[in-house]
């Protein structure tokens, strides 16, 4: 193996990677400290990496210095009026940066003075208007913030402008409008800002506001008294046999009061009458999620499982209802009916009810059980050797 490894360097490397002890063996046989060689190589590599990094950093500095020199020479060649304009913009930017320092310290009044001074010195820089608006927002002077943004937006009209900067000013205005409570107008301004620049932060702000607006509208719409009125109307339509009409009333009732468990179970009963247990069970479970002691929730849930021929789940639901109220006639009757259905099904088809089998196989719990390797092996044994499978049971 030693001779083969010496003749084949690739094999040698593989051996050393598989078992570090090969390196020790080779060190003894050759008298060469391979570990030391490896460490020296790593040190050399690290040294060259440091030299390369320093060279790249030096190159960047030289390039930046060359660019600064080029700009300075270009500015020096400009007419006096243009040079003054550029210098004024630089001075205004320096004043703004001072304002930023006070803004970070939450000294908004002093920051505002610097921002206004910068704006007066260079009115064409629209971000200064956004800086001013930011201070007004912190001071909860939202009207002043909106006004400042409008001035900045107006200053960009009829001129060449930086669309990304304009979008920032518009987004600032939208933020001020949102805090002021004008959510609809704020959304309009956010959409307009995205037309200028499809910026991810603006998009996220708009989505957050849309969600907040929807939640606010939902909360504002809640009125338990009106919800009860729709419940009464729904019950009248239910008694008259107009189940779709009853569901519409219950829908509106739940929009008015999403926590009304009685309306959920009433709507579930209407779906049951329409032979839609899949819809009905959702309402039953929503009611139980709000109040798991609400008997009618267990009654409706049990009835739905019964209709879907999931008799084991129906029994479980009725039993849970009876634990809460042992005298519940609906739970007692539901459980008794389920027992009768199980017996009738057994006598009618000897347990070979295809529809019930389909429902069972669609049940996530049953699917999980069927994926168990032990259960799968047991089923194979039952098919191939029923006697052996029965013995395992």
KATAUR-V327354 format. One record per residue. N is the residue number from 1. RES is the residue in one letter. PSI is psi in degrees with one decimal (999 if undefined). OMEGA is omega in degrees with one decimal (none if undefined). D_FIRST is the distance of its C-alpha to the first C-alpha in Angstrom with 2 decimals. Layout:
n=N res=RES psi=PSI omega=OMEGA d_first=D_FIRST
n=N res=RES psi=PSI omega=OMEGA d_first=D_FIRST
This chain:
n=1 res=X psi=-37.0 omega=179.8 d_first=0.00
n=2 res=X psi=-47.9 omega=-179.0 d_first=3.83
n=3 res=X psi=-41.9 omega=-179.7 d_first=5.51
n=4 res=X psi=-39.6 omega=-179.0 d_first=5.07
n=5 res=X psi=-38.4 omega=-179.7 d_first=6.03
n=6 res=X psi=-38.7 omega=-179.0 d_first=8.60
n=7 res=X psi=-23.0 omega=-176.8 d_first=9.92
n=8 res=X psi=94.3 omega=-178.0 d_first=10.34
n=9 res=X psi=-35.1 omega=-179.9 d_first=12.26
n=10 res=X psi=-41.2 omega=178.1 d_first=13.19
n=11 res=X psi=-38.7 omega=178.6 d_first=9.83
n=12 res=X psi=-44.2 omega=180.0 d_first=9.62
n=13 res=X psi=-39.9 omega=179.3 d_first=13.12
n=14 res=X psi=-42.2 omega=-179.6 d_first=12.65
n=15 res=X psi=-43.6 omega=-178.7 d_first=10.18
n=16 res=X psi=-32.3 omega=178.1 d_first=12.78
n=17 res=X psi=-36.2 omega=-179.5 d_first=15.57
n=18 res=X psi=-39.1 omega=-176.6 d_first=14.47
n=19 res=X psi=108.0 omega=-178.6 d_first=14.12
n=20 res=X psi=-17.6 omega=-178.7 d_first=15.71
n=21 res=X psi=-24.1 omega=177.7 d_first=14.24
n=22 res=X psi=-33.4 omega=179.4 d_first=10.99
n=23 res=X psi=-40.4 omega=178.9 d_first=13.66
n=24 res=X psi=-39.7 omega=179.9 d_first=15.01
n=25 res=X psi=-46.9 omega=-179.4 d_first=11.87
n=26 res=X psi=-35.4 omega=177.5 d_first=11.52
n=27 res=X psi=-41.5 omega=179.4 d_first=15.28
n=28 res=X psi=-41.9 omega=-175.7 d_first=15.25
n=29 res=X psi=-38.0 omega=-174.9 d_first=12.81
n=30 res=X psi=-19.8 omega=-176.9 d_first=14.60
n=31 res=X psi=8.9 omega=-179.5 d_first=17.98
n=32 res=X psi=127.8 omega=179.9 d_first=18.48
n=33 res=X psi=93.7 omega=-177.2 d_first=19.93
n=34 res=X psi=-32.8 omega=178.1 d_first=18.36
n=35 res=X psi=-45.4 omega=-179.9 d_first=20.77
n=36 res=X psi=-39.9 omega=178.5 d_first=23.69
n=37 res=X psi=-41.0 omega=179.8 d_first=22.71
n=38 res=X psi=-42.7 omega=179.7 d_first=22.59
n=39 res=X psi=-38.1 omega=178.7 d_first=25.95
n=40 res=X psi=-41.1 omega=179.3 d_first=27.46
n=41 res=X psi=-41.4 omega=178.6 d_first=26.50
n=42 res=X psi=-40.7 omega=179.3 d_first=28.13
n=43 res=X psi=-42.0 omega=178.7 d_first=31.16
n=44 res=X psi=-43.7 omega=179.1 d_first=31.50
n=45 res=X psi=-43.5 omega=-179.7 d_first=31.32
n=46 res=X psi=-38.8 omega=180.0 d_first=33.92
n=47 res=X psi=-45.9 omega=-179.2 d_first=36.09
n=48 res=X psi=-34.8 omega=177.4 d_first=36.14
n=49 res=X psi=-42.0 omega=178.3 d_first=36.97
n=50 res=X psi=-43.4 omega=179.7 d_first=39.91
n=51 res=X psi=-42.3 omega=179.9 d_first=41.09
n=52 res=X psi=-42.5 omega=-179.6 d_first=40.93
n=53 res=X psi=-42.6 omega=179.1 d_first=42.83
n=54 res=X psi=-38.6 omega=178.9 d_first=45.48
n=55 res=X psi=-41.9 omega=179.2 d_first=45.88
n=56 res=X psi=-41.0 omega=179.1 d_first=46.42
n=57 res=X psi=-41.3 omega=178.9 d_first=48.90
n=58 res=X psi=-38.1 omega=179.0 d_first=50.74
n=59 res=X psi=-41.2 omega=178.2 d_first=50.91
n=60 res=X psi=-40.9 omega=178.9 d_first=52.45
n=61 res=X psi=-43.7 omega=179.6 d_first=55.00
n=62 res=X psi=-40.6 omega=179.2 d_first=55.94
n=63 res=X psi=-41.4 omega=179.1 d_first=56.33
n=64 res=X psi=-40.7 omega=179.2 d_first=58.50
n=65 res=X psi=-40.3 omega=178.5 d_first=60.59
n=66 res=X psi=-40.5 omega=179.2 d_first=61.04
n=67 res=X psi=-41.0 omega=178.6 d_first=62.10
n=68 res=X psi=-40.2 omega=178.8 d_first=64.54
n=69 res=X psi=-41.9 omega=179.5 d_first=65.96
n=70 res=X psi=-43.4 omega=179.3 d_first=66.36
n=71 res=X psi=-40.7 omega=-179.8 d_first=68.20
n=72 res=X psi=-40.8 omega=179.4 d_first=70.40
n=73 res=X psi=-38.2 omega=179.0 d_first=71.33
n=74 res=X psi=-41.3 omega=178.5 d_first=72.03
n=75 res=X psi=-37.7 omega=-179.4 d_first=74.23
n=76 res=X psi=-27.7 omega=-179.1 d_first=76.04
n=77 res=X psi=-11.1 omega=-179.0 d_first=76.94
n=78 res=X psi=159.8 omega=174.3 d_first=78.56
n=79 res=X psi=157.6 omega=-177.3 d_first=82.30
n=80 res=X psi=-41.8 omega=-177.7 d_first=83.57
n=81 res=X psi=-40.3 omega=179.7 d_first=84.36
n=82 res=X psi=-39.8 omega=179.1 d_first=80.81
n=83 res=X psi=-38.8 omega=178.6 d_first=79.33
n=84 res=X psi=-38.1 omega=-179.3 d_first=81.60
n=85 res=X psi=-43.7 omega=179.3 d_first=80.55
n=86 res=X psi=-42.4 omega=179.6 d_first=76.83
n=87 res=X psi=-37.7 omega=179.4 d_first=77.51
n=88 res=X psi=-40.3 omega=178.7 d_first=79.55
n=89 res=X psi=-38.8 omega=177.7 d_first=76.68
n=90 res=X psi=-41.8 omega=179.3 d_first=74.36
n=91 res=X psi=-41.1 omega=179.1 d_first=76.94
n=92 res=X psi=-40.4 omega=179.0 d_first=77.37
n=93 res=X psi=-38.8 omega=178.6 d_first=73.62
n=94 res=X psi=-38.8 omega=178.3 d_first=73.59
n=95 res=X psi=-39.1 omega=178.2 d_first=76.45
n=96 res=X psi=-41.3 omega=179.8 d_first=74.63
n=97 res=X psi=-35.2 omega=174.0 d_first=71.58
n=98 res=X psi=-41.2 omega=176.9 d_first=73.93
n=99 res=X psi=-38.6 omega=178.5 d_first=75.20
n=100 res=X psi=-38.2 omega=-180.0 d_first=71.65
n=101 res=X psi=-42.2 omega=178.8 d_first=71.32
n=102 res=X psi=-33.6 omega=178.4 d_first=74.50
n=103 res=X psi=-43.4 omega=179.2 d_first=73.45
n=104 res=X psi=-29.6 omega=178.2 d_first=70.24
n=105 res=X psi=1.2 omega=-178.6 d_first=72.45
n=106 res=X psi=22.8 omega=172.5 d_first=74.61
n=107 res=X psi=76.8 omega=-170.6 d_first=77.59
n=108 res=X psi=-30.5 omega=-179.2 d_first=78.54
n=109 res=X psi=-45.1 omega=178.9 d_first=82.03
n=110 res=X psi=-39.4 omega=177.6 d_first=80.81
n=111 res=X psi=-40.4 omega=-179.1 d_first=77.98
n=112 res=X psi=-40.3 omega=179.0 d_first=80.62
n=113 res=X psi=-43.7 omega=179.4 d_first=82.70
n=114 res=X psi=-42.4 omega=-179.6 d_first=79.81
n=115 res=X psi=-42.0 omega=178.4 d_first=78.87
n=116 res=X psi=-38.8 omega=178.2 d_first=82.49
n=117 res=X psi=-42.1 omega=178.8 d_first=82.76
n=118 res=X psi=-41.6 omega=-179.8 d_first=79.65
n=119 res=X psi=-43.4 omega=179.7 d_first=81.06
n=120 res=X psi=-32.7 omega=-179.5 d_first=84.43
n=121 res=X psi=-34.7 omega=-179.1 d_first=82.78
n=122 res=X psi=79.0 omega=-175.8 d_first=80.60
n=123 res=X psi=-17.4 omega=-177.1 d_first=82.01
n=124 res=X psi=-11.2 omega=177.7 d_first=79.75
n=125 res=X psi=100.8 omega=-171.3 d_first=76.58
n=126 res=X psi=-20.6 omega=179.7 d_first=76.64
n=127 res=X psi=-23.5 omega=176.8 d_first=73.96
n=128 res=X psi=-34.9 omega=178.8 d_first=76.53
n=129 res=X psi=-35.2 omega=177.3 d_first=78.60
n=130 res=X psi=-39.5 omega=177.0 d_first=75.64
n=131 res=X psi=-43.2 omega=178.7 d_first=75.20
n=132 res=X psi=-44.0 omega=-179.8 d_first=78.91
n=133 res=X psi=-37.8 omega=-179.7 d_first=78.62
n=134 res=X psi=-40.5 omega=177.7 d_first=75.69
n=135 res=X psi=-42.5 omega=179.6 d_first=77.95
n=136 res=X psi=-38.2 omega=178.8 d_first=80.77
n=137 res=X psi=-44.4 omega=178.9 d_first=78.47
n=138 res=X psi=-31.3 omega=178.5 d_first=77.41
n=139 res=X psi=3.4 omega=-180.0 d_first=81.14
n=140 res=X psi=26.8 omega=175.5 d_first=81.73
n=141 res=X psi=74.0 omega=-169.7 d_first=84.08
n=142 res=X psi=-34.7 omega=178.2 d_first=82.74
n=143 res=X psi=-41.8 omega=179.0 d_first=85.69
n=144 res=X psi=-35.4 omega=179.1 d_first=85.23
n=145 res=X psi=-44.5 omega=178.7 d_first=81.51
n=146 res=X psi=-42.2 omega=-179.9 d_first=82.32
n=147 res=X psi=-44.1 omega=-179.7 d_first=84.98
n=148 res=X psi=-42.7 omega=178.4 d_first=82.63
n=149 res=X psi=-41.6 omega=178.4 d_first=80.05
n=150 res=X psi=-38.3 omega=178.0 d_first=82.83
n=151 res=X psi=-40.9 omega=178.2 d_first=83.88
n=152 res=X psi=-42.6 omega=178.9 d_first=80.37
n=153 res=X psi=-41.6 omega=179.7 d_first=80.11
n=154 res=X psi=-36.5 omega=-177.7 d_first=83.55
n=155 res=X psi=-21.2 omega=-178.4 d_first=82.62
n=156 res=X psi=-12.5 omega=-176.3 d_first=79.87
n=157 res=X psi=138.8 omega=176.8 d_first=82.29
n=158 res=X psi=10.0 omega=-179.2 d_first=83.22
n=159 res=X psi=165.3 omega=169.3 d_first=80.51
n=160 res=X psi=132.9 omega=-176.7 d_first=76.94
n=161 res=X psi=163.0 omega=176.4 d_first=74.89
n=162 res=X psi=109.9 omega=-175.2 d_first=71.37
n=163 res=X psi=-32.5 omega=179.9 d_first=70.88
n=164 res=X psi=-39.3 omega=178.1 d_first=68.19
n=165 res=X psi=-42.4 omega=179.3 d_first=70.62
n=166 res=X psi=-40.6 omega=178.6 d_first=73.45
n=167 res=X psi=-37.8 omega=178.6 d_first=71.32
n=168 res=X psi=-41.6 omega=179.1 d_first=70.65
n=169 res=X psi=-40.9 omega=179.3 d_first=74.39
n=170 res=X psi=-39.1 omega=178.3 d_first=75.12
n=171 res=X psi=-36.6 omega=176.9 d_first=72.50
n=172 res=X psi=-41.1 omega=178.0 d_first=74.16
n=173 res=X psi=-43.6 omega=179.2 d_first=77.49
n=174 res=X psi=-39.6 omega=178.4 d_first=76.06
n=175 res=X psi=-41.8 omega=179.2 d_first=74.78
n=176 res=X psi=-41.8 omega=179.3 d_first=78.26
n=177 res=X psi=-39.4 omega=178.8 d_first=79.89
n=178 res=X psi=-47.3 omega=-179.5 d_first=77.53
n=179 res=X psi=-26.5 omega=176.8 d_first=78.37
n=180 res=X psi=-22.0 omega=-179.9 d_first=82.01
n=181 res=X psi=-1.3 omega=179.4 d_first=81.76
n=182 res=X psi=74.9 omega=-172.2 d_first=82.21
n=183 res=X psi=-40.2 omega=-179.3 d_first=79.13
n=184 res=X psi=-46.5 omega=179.5 d_first=80.21
n=185 res=X psi=-37.0 omega=178.6 d_first=80.94
n=186 res=X psi=-41.8 omega=178.8 d_first=77.73
n=187 res=X psi=-39.8 omega=177.9 d_first=75.74
n=188 res=X psi=-42.7 omega=-178.7 d_first=77.66
n=189 res=X psi=-38.1 omega=176.4 d_first=76.82
n=190 res=X psi=-42.8 omega=179.7 d_first=73.10
n=191 res=X psi=-40.7 omega=178.4 d_first=73.10
n=192 res=X psi=-37.3 omega=179.1 d_first=74.88
n=193 res=X psi=-38.4 omega=179.3 d_first=72.35
n=194 res=X psi=-27.3 omega=175.3 d_first=69.48
n=195 res=X psi=-31.0 omega=177.3 d_first=71.28
n=196 res=X psi=-42.0 omega=-178.2 d_first=71.13
n=197 res=X psi=116.7 omega=-177.3 d_first=67.48
n=198 res=X psi=66.6 omega=-175.0 d_first=65.19
n=199 res=X psi=136.0 omega=-175.8 d_first=63.75
n=200 res=X psi=-36.3 omega=-178.7 d_first=61.56
n=201 res=X psi=-37.2 omega=177.3 d_first=63.28
n=202 res=X psi=-41.5 omega=179.4 d_first=66.70
n=203 res=X psi=-42.8 omega=179.3 d_first=65.51
n=204 res=X psi=-40.0 omega=179.0 d_first=64.24
n=205 res=X psi=-40.0 omega=179.9 d_first=67.58
n=206 res=X psi=-43.0 omega=178.9 d_first=69.48
n=207 res=X psi=-41.8 omega=178.8 d_first=67.47
n=208 res=X psi=-41.7 omega=-180.0 d_first=67.97
n=209 res=X psi=-40.5 omega=178.2 d_first=71.70
n=210 res=X psi=-41.6 omega=178.6 d_first=71.97
n=211 res=X psi=-44.6 omega=-179.4 d_first=70.45
n=212 res=X psi=-38.4 omega=-179.8 d_first=72.75
n=213 res=X psi=-43.2 omega=179.3 d_first=75.76
n=214 res=X psi=-43.0 omega=179.0 d_first=75.01
n=215 res=X psi=-39.6 omega=179.7 d_first=74.65
n=216 res=X psi=-42.7 omega=179.7 d_first=77.89
n=217 res=X psi=-38.8 omega=179.0 d_first=79.73
n=218 res=X psi=-45.5 omega=179.2 d_first=78.46
n=219 res=X psi=-39.1 omega=-179.5 d_first=79.63
n=220 res=X psi=-26.5 omega=-176.5 d_first=82.94
n=221 res=X psi=-18.9 omega=-176.8 d_first=83.48
n=222 res=X psi=129.5 omega=178.4 d_first=83.11
n=223 res=X psi=96.6 omega=-176.2 d_first=86.47
n=224 res=X psi=-32.6 omega=-179.6 d_first=86.60
n=225 res=X psi=-45.8 omega=178.3 d_first=90.33
n=226 res=X psi=-35.3 omega=177.4 d_first=89.94
n=227 res=X psi=-41.5 omega=179.9 d_first=86.91
n=228 res=X psi=-34.3 omega=177.4 d_first=89.20
n=229 res=X psi=-41.4 omega=177.9 d_first=91.75
n=230 res=X psi=-33.1 omega=177.2 d_first=89.18
n=231 res=X psi=-43.5 omega=179.6 d_first=88.17
n=232 res=X psi=-45.0 omega=179.3 d_first=91.82
n=233 res=X psi=-40.4 omega=178.8 d_first=92.19
n=234 res=X psi=-40.9 omega=179.3 d_first=88.99
n=235 res=X psi=-37.8 omega=177.7 d_first=90.25
n=236 res=X psi=-44.0 omega=179.5 d_first=93.56
n=237 res=X psi=-35.0 omega=178.5 d_first=91.79
n=238 res=X psi=-46.4 omega=-179.3 d_first=89.54
n=239 res=X psi=-29.0 omega=179.2 d_first=92.62
n=240 res=X psi=-3.1 omega=178.7 d_first=94.15
n=241 res=X psi=5.9 omega=179.0 d_first=91.11
n=242 res=X psi=78.7 omega=-174.8 d_first=89.94
n=243 res=X psi=-41.5 omega=176.0 d_first=86.31
n=244 res=X psi=-40.3 omega=177.6 d_first=84.93
n=245 res=X psi=-39.0 omega=178.6 d_first=87.76
n=246 res=X psi=-41.0 omega=179.9 d_first=86.98
n=247 res=X psi=-39.9 omega=178.3 d_first=83.31
n=248 res=X psi=-42.1 omega=178.3 d_first=84.40
n=249 res=X psi=-41.4 omega=179.1 d_first=86.53
n=250 res=X psi=-36.5 omega=176.7 d_first=83.75
n=251 res=X psi=-49.0 omega=-178.5 d_first=81.37
n=252 res=X psi=-36.0 omega=177.2 d_first=83.77
n=253 res=X psi=-39.9 omega=179.7 d_first=84.35
n=254 res=X psi=-29.3 omega=173.4 d_first=80.64
n=255 res=X psi=-34.2 omega=178.7 d_first=80.52
n=256 res=X psi=-26.5 omega=178.9 d_first=83.36
n=257 res=X psi=88.3 omega=-176.9 d_first=81.70
n=258 res=X psi=-6.0 omega=-179.1 d_first=77.97
n=259 res=X psi=8.2 omega=-176.1 d_first=78.14
n=260 res=X psi=94.3 omega=-175.6 d_first=80.96
n=261 res=X psi=-34.5 omega=-178.2 d_first=79.41
n=262 res=X psi=-35.3 omega=179.6 d_first=82.57
n=263 res=X psi=-36.9 omega=176.5 d_first=82.41
n=264 res=X psi=-46.3 omega=-177.9 d_first=78.80
n=265 res=X psi=-30.3 omega=175.4 d_first=79.79
n=266 res=X psi=-42.6 omega=179.7 d_first=82.93
n=267 res=X psi=-36.1 omega=176.9 d_first=80.93
n=268 res=X psi=-41.4 omega=179.5 d_first=78.48
n=269 res=X psi=-36.1 omega=177.6 d_first=81.48
n=270 res=X psi=-40.1 omega=177.2 d_first=82.66
n=271 res=X psi=-36.6 omega=177.6 d_first=79.26
n=272 res=X psi=-42.6 omega=178.8 d_first=79.42
n=273 res=X psi=-29.9 omega=178.3 d_first=82.82
n=274 res=X psi=8.5 omega=179.9 d_first=81.29
n=275 res=X psi=44.2 omega=177.6 d_first=78.58
n=276 res=X psi=69.8 omega=-176.7 d_first=75.81
n=277 res=X psi=-28.7 omega=179.7 d_first=73.93
n=278 res=X psi=-37.1 omega=176.1 d_first=70.83
n=279 res=X psi=-41.3 omega=-176.6 d_first=72.98
n=280 res=X psi=-41.1 omega=-175.9 d_first=74.98
n=281 res=X psi=-29.4 omega=176.4 d_first=72.01
n=282 res=X psi=-43.3 omega=179.3 d_first=70.86
n=283 res=X psi=-38.9 omega=178.8 d_first=74.26
n=284 res=X psi=-43.7 omega=-178.6 d_first=74.21
n=285 res=X psi=-32.6 omega=175.5 d_first=70.85
n=286 res=X psi=-41.7 omega=178.7 d_first=72.02
n=287 res=X psi=-43.2 omega=-179.0 d_first=75.07
n=288 res=X psi=-29.5 omega=176.6 d_first=72.99
n=289 res=X psi=-31.3 omega=178.4 d_first=70.62
n=290 res=X psi=-43.0 omega=-178.5 d_first=73.73
n=291 res=X psi=99.7 omega=-176.7 d_first=75.38
n=292 res=X psi=2.6 omega=175.8 d_first=73.57
n=293 res=X psi=2.6 omega=-178.1 d_first=76.80
n=294 res=X psi=106.6 omega=-172.4 d_first=78.74
n=295 res=X psi=-45.0 omega=-176.3 d_first=79.62
n=296 res=X psi=-25.4 omega=175.9 d_first=80.29
n=297 res=X psi=-44.3 omega=178.8 d_first=76.72
n=298 res=X psi=-35.0 omega=177.6 d_first=75.45
n=299 res=X psi=-49.7 omega=-178.9 d_first=78.21
n=300 res=X psi=-40.6 omega=-179.9 d_first=77.27
n=301 res=X psi=-45.4 omega=178.6 d_first=73.53
n=302 res=X psi=-41.9 omega=-179.8 d_first=74.20
n=303 res=X psi=-41.1 omega=179.4 d_first=76.47
n=304 res=X psi=-46.8 omega=178.4 d_first=73.87
n=305 res=X psi=-36.6 omega=178.0 d_first=71.19
n=306 res=X psi=-46.1 omega=-179.6 d_first=73.84
n=307 res=X psi=-31.9 omega=-179.7 d_first=74.62
n=308 res=X psi=7.0 omega=178.8 d_first=70.92
n=309 res=X psi=29.3 omega=173.5 d_first=70.75
n=310 res=X psi=71.0 omega=-168.2 d_first=68.28
n=311 res=X psi=-33.1 omega=-180.0 d_first=70.29
n=312 res=X psi=-36.0 omega=178.2 d_first=67.87
n=313 res=X psi=-33.3 omega=177.0 d_first=67.95
n=314 res=X psi=-46.2 omega=179.1 d_first=71.71
n=315 res=X psi=-41.9 omega=-179.5 d_first=72.19
n=316 res=X psi=-42.8 omega=-179.6 d_first=70.01
n=317 res=X psi=-46.3 omega=180.0 d_first=72.07
n=318 res=X psi=-38.0 omega=178.2 d_first=75.41
n=319 res=X psi=-39.8 omega=178.4 d_first=74.26
n=320 res=X psi=-36.2 omega=175.9 d_first=73.31
n=321 res=X psi=-39.6 omega=-178.9 d_first=76.75
n=322 res=X psi=-25.8 omega=174.6 d_first=78.40
n=323 res=X psi=-32.7 omega=179.6 d_first=76.57
n=324 res=X psi=-43.0 omega=-179.4 d_first=78.34
n=325 res=X psi=93.6 omega=-177.6 d_first=81.68
n=326 res=X psi=-19.1 omega=-178.1 d_first=82.06
n=327 res=X psi=3.9 omega=-178.2 d_first=85.46
n=328 res=X psi=113.0 omega=-177.7 d_first=84.19
n=329 res=X psi=-35.7 omega=-178.9 d_first=85.84
n=330 res=X psi=-40.1 omega=177.9 d_first=83.65
n=331 res=X psi=-40.7 omega=178.8 d_first=80.48
n=332 res=X psi=-48.1 omega=-178.9 d_first=82.09
n=333 res=X psi=-39.8 omega=179.4 d_first=83.25
n=334 res=X psi=-41.9 omega=179.1 d_first=79.95
n=335 res=X psi=-43.0 omega=179.5 d_first=78.01
n=336 res=X psi=-41.5 omega=179.7 d_first=80.51
n=337 res=X psi=-37.9 omega=179.6 d_first=80.28
n=338 res=X psi=-42.8 omega=177.8 d_first=76.47
n=339 res=X psi=-45.2 omega=179.6 d_first=76.66
n=340 res=X psi=-39.6 omega=-179.9 d_first=79.13
n=341 res=X psi=-38.5 omega=178.1 d_first=76.89
n=342 res=X psi=-44.4 omega=-179.0 d_first=73.89
n=343 res=X psi=-43.1 omega=-179.7 d_first=76.06
n=344 res=X psi=-41.0 omega=-179.9 d_first=77.59
n=345 res=X psi=-39.3 omega=-179.5 d_first=74.22
n=346 res=X psi=-43.5 omega=-178.8 d_first=72.90
n=347 res=X psi=-36.6 omega=-174.0 d_first=75.96
n=348 res=X psi=-36.0 omega=-172.4 d_first=76.09
n=349 res=X psi=10.7 omega=-177.8 d_first=72.54
n=350 res=X psi=36.3 omega=176.5 d_first=70.87
n=351 res=X psi=-0.5 omega=-177.7 d_first=68.57
n=352 res=X psi=58.8 omega=-178.8 d_first=67.45
n=353 res=X psi=106.1 omega=-174.3 d_first=68.85
n=354 res=X psi=-42.7 omega=-178.5 d_first=66.91
n=355 res=X psi=-42.6 omega=178.9 d_first=68.27
n=356 res=X psi=-36.4 omega=177.7 d_first=67.41
n=357 res=X psi=-40.9 omega=179.0 d_first=63.90
n=358 res=X psi=-43.6 omega=177.6 d_first=63.49
n=359 res=X psi=-42.4 omega=-178.4 d_first=64.69
n=360 res=X psi=-43.2 omega=-177.5 d_first=62.35
n=361 res=X psi=-19.7 omega=176.9 d_first=59.28
n=362 res=X psi=-9.0 omega=-179.2 d_first=60.25
n=363 res=X psi=123.9 omega=-179.9 d_first=60.33
n=364 res=X psi=-36.4 omega=-179.7 d_first=57.32
n=365 res=X psi=-42.6 omega=179.4 d_first=57.33
n=366 res=X psi=-40.1 omega=179.1 d_first=57.19
n=367 res=X psi=-40.4 omega=179.8 d_first=54.43
n=368 res=X psi=-40.7 omega=178.5 d_first=52.33
n=369 res=X psi=-41.1 omega=-177.2 d_first=52.92
n=370 res=X psi=-22.3 omega=179.0 d_first=52.02
n=371 res=X psi=-8.8 omega=179.2 d_first=48.64
n=372 res=X psi=125.0 omega=-178.5 d_first=47.73
n=373 res=X psi=-35.1 omega=-179.6 d_first=44.96
n=374 res=X psi=-43.6 omega=179.7 d_first=46.84
n=375 res=X psi=-41.5 omega=179.4 d_first=50.06
n=376 res=X psi=-42.4 omega=178.5 d_first=48.39
n=377 res=X psi=-39.3 omega=179.1 d_first=46.93
n=378 res=X psi=-42.0 omega=179.1 d_first=50.34
n=379 res=X psi=-39.1 omega=177.4 d_first=52.07
n=380 res=X psi=-42.0 omega=178.6 d_first=49.71
n=381 res=X psi=-39.8 omega=-179.3 d_first=50.43
n=382 res=X psi=-34.2 omega=-179.8 d_first=54.16
n=383 res=X psi=-43.5 omega=-174.7 d_first=54.01
n=384 res=X psi=-37.6 omega=-177.6 d_first=51.84
n=385 res=X psi=82.3 omega=-175.9 d_first=53.10
n=386 res=X psi=-38.0 omega=-178.1 d_first=56.17
n=387 res=X psi=-43.0 omega=-179.8 d_first=56.55
n=388 res=X psi=-39.8 omega=179.1 d_first=53.01
n=389 res=X psi=-40.5 omega=179.2 d_first=53.48
n=390 res=X psi=-36.2 omega=-179.6 d_first=56.84
n=391 res=X psi=-39.0 omega=178.7 d_first=55.32
n=392 res=X psi=-32.6 omega=177.7 d_first=52.82
n=393 res=X psi=999 omega=none d_first=55.80
